[in-house]
Amino acid sequence: MIVNYEQILKSDTMNFIQRIEKIIFNIQKWIHYFLDPDSDFWYSKLVNSFIITTIVVDILAVTFASEPNIRDQFYLFLGNIEYFSLIVFTLEYFLRLWSAPMSDEYKDVSVKIARWRYATSFFGLIDLIAIIPFFLAFFIPNTEALRIIQLFRAFKLMRYNAAMNTLLTVVKEEARDLLSVIFLMGILLIIASSGVYLFEHSVQPEHFGSILRSMWWAIVTIATVGYGENVPITVPGRVFAGIVMVISIGIVALPAGILASAFSEQLGRHKTQYRNAVQDILSKGQKISSDDRHVLKSIQNKCNLSDLDANNIYREVVEEMTKQKHIQTVVASVQNVFPTTSSDSISRSATNIVPQETCAAPTPSIVTTIKATSSIPKFCTECGAKVDLGNKYCGQCGHKL
């Protein structure tokens, strides 16, 4: 018998490489769980609480360091806080970058693309800005400017606030509408500056001597803050200013209305997402495990749902699935009595369950039950409204199901 040692060595090497890759994969997954702000595991909460505390302490240190007396007296203590925060934020950034492929957000792309998307995302750029001032200090002597840049670390707290994440999502989705409103405000700014310049430049050349000088008045007027000493004194100027004020009230209110409506729709989508997750877990027909509870809790945190909303959704799903099982039981019992009748005909109409005169008709209670529960509602993935199974489009938002 000839033993191929080369083949055995190659096989052992491949097995060793596969074991190493599996270990690395598990480490990446655990690091992602550790740093996931929506995770419900205790170790994740502990790590994220530590990072939040570090951010808050660092921001306070930078704020107190702006006072010369405090900075001179506690120079060493404030410096140690800065170095410690830099180590924590640098380690966090590279760990998030390394474990980015484990995120559900990037699960459909390659490893390189996942890391690139994290690095160019909003929170990826904020994490980079949090550590870049220290390295810029070797090239930029103006430490005051770098100290202000360090305050951008406060944006890292947005990662741990689900409401802020929802608001960011809403702003991204409504970016086109918001840009249209900004464009409209820019046009109004030019018209207001030009109009007040036309009426007031000869009377108040020091305030309205040019369109550029008049823009400060136009910005203050459109924003309806009422700040500034520059006011029109001519009758045409005041009439024009009144018209601008009335129009600006409606234009300034547009972004608030757009964001409020989109925020409400996003909350409806979050409820639908949580509802679908509960349905997927309950549809397995098994008892909910502790891991399933952690998954539901993580989705609840990510969707910014309160415990009351989550419990109400859970009860609704359980009632709907129980009702559906009851329908199936009723249909099965009727089919046992009338084997020639299909289940579809039974569900569509109670009259179809009588195939022959010689057969006894079903009891009114069964017919009433079938009529009342023949249509189990589902929910629109766009707005969260209830939709009957037979409908192809949502009756509230028109979304195709």
C-alpha positions in Angstrom: 0.0 0.0 0.0 1.4 3.3 -1.1 0.8 6.3 1.2 0.6 9.7 -0.5 2.2 11.9 2.2 1.9 14.9 0.0 -1.8 14.5 -0.4 -2.2 14.0 3.4 -0.1 17.1 4.1 -2.2 19.2 1.7 -5.4 17.9 3.3 -4.2 18.7 6.8 -3.1 22.2 5.7 -6.5 22.9 4.1 -8.3 21.7 7.3 -6.0 23.9 9.4 -6.8 26.9 7.2 -10.5 26.2 7.4 -10.4 26.0 11.1 -8.5 29.3 11.3 -11.0 31.0 9.0 -13.9 29.6 11.1 -12.3 31.0 14.3 -11.7 34.4 12.6 -15.3 34.4 11.4 -16.6 33.6 14.9 -14.4 36.4 16.4 -15.8 38.9 13.9 -19.3 37.9 14.7 -18.8 38.2 18.5 -17.1 41.6 18.0 -20.1 42.7 16.0 -22.4 41.6 18.8 -20.3 43.3 21.4 -20.4 46.7 19.5 -24.0 46.4 18.2 -26.0 49.2 20.0 -29.3 47.4 19.4 -28.2 44.1 20.9 -30.0 42.8 24.0 -27.1 40.7 25.4 -25.7 41.9 28.7 -22.1 42.0 27.4 -23.2 44.2 24.5 -25.0 46.6 26.9 -21.9 46.7 29.1 -19.5 47.6 26.2 -21.8 50.2 24.8 -22.4 51.8 28.2 -18.6 52.0 28.6 -18.3 53.7 25.2 -21.1 56.1 25.9 -19.5 57.0 29.3 -16.1 57.6 27.5 -17.8 59.9 25.0 -19.5 62.0 27.6 -16.4 62.3 29.8 -14.3 63.2 26.8 -16.8 65.9 25.7 -16.8 67.4 29.2 -13.0 67.4 29.3 -12.8 69.2 26.0 -15.4 71.7 27.2 -13.6 72.4 30.5 -10.2 72.6 28.7 -11.5 75.6 26.8 -11.2 77.6 30.1 -7.6 78.7 30.5 -7.6 78.5 34.3 -9.0 75.0 34.4 -6.7 73.9 31.6 -3.6 75.1 33.4 -4.6 73.7 36.7 -5.7 70.2 35.5 -3.5 70.0 32.4 -2.2 66.5 33.2 -5.6 65.0 34.2 -7.3 66.4 31.1 -4.5 65.2 28.9 -4.8 61.7 30.3 -8.5 61.7 29.5 -7.8 62.7 26.0 -5.2 59.9 25.5 -7.5 57.3 27.0 -10.4 58.4 24.8 -8.2 58.4 21.8 -7.2 54.7 22.5 -10.8 53.7 23.0 -12.2 55.4 19.9 -9.3 54.2 17.7 -9.8 50.6 18.8 -13.6 50.9 18.3 -13.2 52.3 14.8 -10.9 49.6 13.6 -12.9 46.8 15.2 -16.1 48.2 13.6 -14.3 48.4 10.3 -13.0 44.8 10.6 -16.3 43.3 11.7 -18.5 45.3 9.3 -19.1 42.2 7.0 -21.0 40.6 9.9 -23.7 43.4 9.9 -27.1 42.6 8.5 -26.9 45.8 6.5 -23.9 44.6 4.5 -24.7 40.8 4.4 -25.4 40.8 0.6 -22.1 42.4 -0.5 -18.4 41.3 -0.4 -16.1 41.9 2.5 -14.3 44.8 0.9 -17.5 46.5 -0.2 -19.0 46.1 3.3 -16.0 47.7 4.9 -15.9 50.5 2.3 -19.6 51.2 2.9 -19.1 51.4 6.6 -16.1 53.7 6.2 -18.1 56.1 4.0 -21.3 55.9 6.0 -22.4 58.7 8.3 -21.3 56.9 11.5 -18.2 55.6 9.9 -17.1 59.2 9.1 -18.1 60.4 12.6 -15.9 57.6 14.1 -13.0 58.7 11.8 -13.4 62.3 12.7 -13.3 61.3 16.4 -9.7 60.1 16.1 -8.3 62.3 13.3 -7.7 65.5 15.4 -4.9 63.8 17.3 -3.0 62.9 14.1 -3.7 66.3 12.6 -2.1 67.9 15.6 1.3 66.9 14.2 0.7 69.1 11.1 -1.7 71.8 12.3 -0.5 74.0 15.1 -3.9 75.6 15.8 -5.0 73.5 18.7 -8.2 75.5 19.3 -9.5 74.5 15.9 -8.7 70.8 16.6 -10.4 71.1 20.0 -13.6 72.2 18.3 -13.3 69.3 15.9 -13.1 66.9 18.9 -16.6 68.1 19.9 -17.9 66.2 16.8 -17.5 63.1 19.0 -20.9 64.1 20.4 -22.4 62.8 17.2 -21.2 59.3 18.2 -24.0 59.3 20.8 -26.6 59.3 17.9 -25.7 55.7 17.2 -27.1 54.7 20.6 -30.4 56.7 20.2 -32.9 54.8 18.0 -35.0 57.9 17.6 -32.1 59.8 16.1 -31.4 56.9 13.7 -35.0 57.0 12.6 -34.7 60.7 12.0 -31.6 60.2 9.9 -33.4 57.6 7.9 -36.3 59.9 7.3 -34.0 62.8 6.2 -32.3 60.4 3.7 -35.7 59.3 2.3 -37.1 62.8 2.1 -33.9 64.4 0.8 -35.4 65.3 -2.5 -38.4 67.0 -1.1 -36.2 68.9 1.5 -33.9 70.0 -1.3 -36.9 71.3 -3.2 -37.9 73.3 -0.2 -34.4 74.7 0.3 -34.3 75.6 -3.3 -37.6 77.5 -2.9 -36.3 79.3 0.2 -33.2 80.3 -1.8 -35.4 81.8 -4.5 -37.4 83.7 -1.9 -34.2 84.9 -0.3 -33.0 86.4 -3.6 -36.4 88.0 -4.3 -36.7 89.4 -0.8 -33.1 90.8 -0.9 -33.6 92.4 -4.3 -37.0 93.8 -3.4 -36.0 95.5 -0.2 -32.8 96.8 -1.9 -35.1 98.4 -4.6 -37.3 100.2 -2.1 -34.7 101.1 0.7 -31.3 101.5 -0.9 -31.7 105.3 -1.4 -33.1 105.9 2.1 -30.8 103.5 4.1 -27.7 103.0 2.0 -25.7 101.8 5.1 -28.1 98.9 5.6 -29.6 98.2 2.2 -26.9 99.7 -0.1 -26.6 96.5 -2.1 -28.4 93.1 -2.5 -25.6 91.4 -0.5 -26.2 93.8 2.4 -29.9 93.2 2.2 -29.5 89.5 2.5 -29.1 89.6 6.3 -32.5 91.3 6.6 -34.0 88.8 4.2 -32.6 85.8 6.1 -33.8 87.1 9.4 -37.3 87.9 8.0 -37.7 84.5 6.2 -36.6 82.6 9.3 -39.2 84.7 11.3 -36.7 85.1 14.2 -37.2 88.9 14.3 -33.6 89.6 15.0 -31.8 92.6 13.6 -32.0 96.4 13.6 -32.4 96.7 9.9 -36.0 97.5 9.1 -37.7 99.1 6.1 -38.9 102.7 6.8 -40.6 103.5 3.4 -44.2 102.6 2.8 -43.5 100.4 -0.3 -40.7 98.7 1.7 -42.9 97.9 4.6 -45.7 96.6 2.4 -43.1 94.4 0.6 -41.7 93.2 3.9 -45.2 92.2 5.2 -45.8 90.1 2.1 -42.4 88.4 2.5 -43.2 87.7 6.2 -46.6 86.1 5.3 -45.1 83.9 2.6 -42.1 82.9 4.6 -44.3 81.5 7.4 -45.7 78.9 5.1 -42.4 78.1 3.4 -40.5 77.7 6.7 -43.3 75.3 8.0 -42.9 73.0 5.0 -39.8 71.1 6.2 -41.4 70.4 9.6 -44.5 69.0 7.9 -42.5 66.8 5.5 -40.4 65.4 8.4 -43.4 64.9 10.7 -45.3 63.0 8.0 -42.3 60.9 7.0 -41.4 60.2 10.6 -45.0 58.9 11.2 -44.7 56.6 8.1 -41.4 55.3 9.3 -42.8 54.4 12.6 -45.5 52.4 10.8 -42.8 50.6 8.8 -41.0 49.8 12.0 -44.1 48.3 13.5 -44.6 46.2 10.4 -41.0 45.0 10.5 -41.4 43.9 14.1 -44.8 42.3 13.3 -43.1 40.3 10.5 -40.3 39.2 12.8 -42.9 37.9 15.4 -44.8 36.1 12.7 -41.7 34.5 11.3 -40.7 33.2 14.8 -44.2 32.0 15.7 -44.7 30.4 12.3 -42.0 27.8 13.2 -44.5 26.2 15.6 -41.9 25.9 18.4 -41.7 27.4 21.8 -40.0 30.8 21.7 -36.4 30.3 23.0 -34.2 32.8 24.8 -32.3 33.5 21.6 -35.6 34.4 19.8 -36.4 36.7 22.6 -33.0 38.4 22.3 -33.6 38.8 18.5 -37.1 40.3 19.1 -35.7 42.7 21.7 -32.9 43.8 19.4 -35.4 44.5 16.6 -37.6 46.3 19.1 -34.7 48.5 20.1 -33.7 49.1 16.5 -37.3 50.0 15.5 -37.6 52.4 18.6 -40.7 50.6 19.9 -41.8 50.8 23.5 -42.5 47.7 25.5 -46.3 48.5 25.3 -46.2 48.7 21.5 -44.2 45.5 21.2 -46.5 43.6 23.6 -49.6 44.8 21.7 -48.1 43.7 18.3 -47.2 40.4 19.8 -50.7 39.8 21.1 -52.3 40.8 17.8 -50.1 38.4 15.9 -50.9 35.6 18.3 -54.7 36.3 18.0 -54.5 36.3 14.2 -52.5 33.1 14.1 -54.9 31.5 16.5 -57.9 32.6 14.4 -56.2 31.3 11.3 -55.7 27.9 12.9 -59.3 27.9 14.0 -60.4 28.5 10.4 -58.3 25.6 9.2 -59.8 23.4 11.9 -63.3 24.4 10.9 -62.6 23.8 7.2 -61.1 20.4 7.9 -64.1 19.4 9.9 -66.5 20.5 7.2 -64.4 18.7 4.6 -64.8 15.5 6.7 -68.5 15.8 6.4 -68.5 16.9 2.7 -65.3 15.3 1.2 -66.3 16.4 -2.4 -66.1 20.1 -1.5 -62.8 22.0 -1.8 -61.3 24.1 0.9 -61.3 27.2 -1.4 -65.0 27.0 -2.0 -65.6 26.6 1.7 -63.6 29.6 2.5 -65.1 31.8 -0.2 -68.8 31.1 0.5 -70.6 29.2 3.1 -73.3 28.2 0.5 -70.8 26.0 -1.4 -70.6 23.5 1.4 -74.0 22.0 0.5 -73.2 19.6 -2.5 -76.4 17.5 -2.5 -79.9 17.6 -1.0 -79.3 14.3 0.7 -76.5 15.7 2.8 -77.3 17.5 6.0 -76.5 21.2 5.9 -73.8 22.4 8.2 -74.8 24.2 11.4 -75.3 28.0 11.3 -72.5 28.4 13.8 -70.0 26.9 11.4 -71.3 28.9 8.4 -71.1 32.1 10.5 -67.6 31.3 11.6 -66.4 30.7 8.1 -68.0 33.9 6.8 -66.6 36.0 9.6 -63.0 34.6 9.4 -62.7 33.8 5.7 -60.5 36.9 5.1 -57.4 37.1 7.3 -55.8 40.6 7.0 -52.2 41.2 6.4 -50.2 44.4 6.7 -48.7 46.8 4.1 -44.9 46.9 4.3 -44.9 50.5 3.2 -47.3 52.2 5.6 -48.3 49.4 8.0 -52.1 49.5 7.3 -54.2 46.4 7.3 -54.9 44.9 3.9 -57.2 42.0 3.0 -55.6 39.0 1.4 -57.4 39.4 -1.9 -56.2 43.0 -2.4 -53.1 43.6 -4.6 -52.7 47.2 -3.6 -52.8 49.0 -0.2 -56.0 51.0 0.2 -54.2 53.7 2.3 -51.0 54.4 0.4 -51.5 52.5 -2.9 -48.4 50.4 -2.5 -48.3 47.2 -4.6 -48.3 44.2 -2.3 
